[in-house]
C-alpha cells in the first residue's frame, strides 16, 4: 500500500474546515495532529496515574505502548495480541474529556467526521495509512537511490537549521492557536515555559488541578489568578495557601506576554493571515 503524504492530510483538514458548520459545533475548534495527540495522551495517562498512585507522571515506554494500541483501537484496526496498559478505558475517557474541554478534535476524529461527506478528500485514505502517518511512517520515497545520503558537515548544519526552524514554527503556532482558542490547553502546555519563566512541571500540575476544580481552561485559571492579584485588596487576594502563589512571577510574565500578543494581533486587518505559513 502506498504511503500517505502530508498533502492528503492537509486536503482533508481543508475539507473539514469548509464544512465545519455541519461537522462540529464551533468554528474555533482546533485540529491537533500527532504531536498534540501524543501530548494529550501523555497528560491523560499522568492524570490517571495521579488518581491511582498519587504521582502526576508517566514513563515514556508506557506512553509509546498505549499510543500504538490507541491508534489501532480508535481507527477500528485489529488489536489482537497487542499489549494494553492497565486502566486503558479510564485513560481514553480522560483523553476524550480533555479534548472536548479544550474545544479540540484530533486527526482521527476529523477523518471519521469527513467520512460523512461524500466529496471529502479523505476518500482515498485508509485507516492503516492514517495510522502510519500518525506513527511517523508517512513519507513517500520518490527515488530509491536517495534512500541513503552520506552526512557531511554542511548537510548536518542544514538539518540542524531545519530542526530549529520546525521547533520555532511549532512554538509560534502554539501561541497563535492559544490566542484563537483560549481553551486550547495543549497549546498552553507547549509554550507555558517558552521562554523560560520558571513554570515547569510543578506549575503546570498546579494549574491543571486548579482548572479541574474550577471547571475552567488552564489559561483562564492563570488569567483569573493574575487579574485578581492586580486588583489588589484583601477582598480580592487569593488564599495564602493557594499553590499558584508559588508561581506568581512566571504567571504574570506569561499573561503579560499573551496580552501584548493579543494587542498586536488586534492591529492586523486580517488576523487569519497570521496562521499562514
Secondary structure, DSSP 8 states (H G I E B T S, - for coil): -----HHHHHHHHHHHHHTHHHH-S-TT-EEE-HHHHHHHHHHHHHHHHHHHHS-----HHHHHHHHHHHHHHHTT---TT----TTHHHHHHHHHHHHHHTTEEEHHHHHHHHTTSTT-GGGG--HHHHHHHHHT-----S-GGGS-----HHHHHHHHHHHHHHHHHHHHHHHHHHHH-TT-HHHHHHHTTSS--S--HHHHHHHHHHHHHHTS-HHHHHHHHHHHHHH-STTT---TT-GGGGGHHHHHHHHHHHHHHHHHHHT-SSGGGGG--
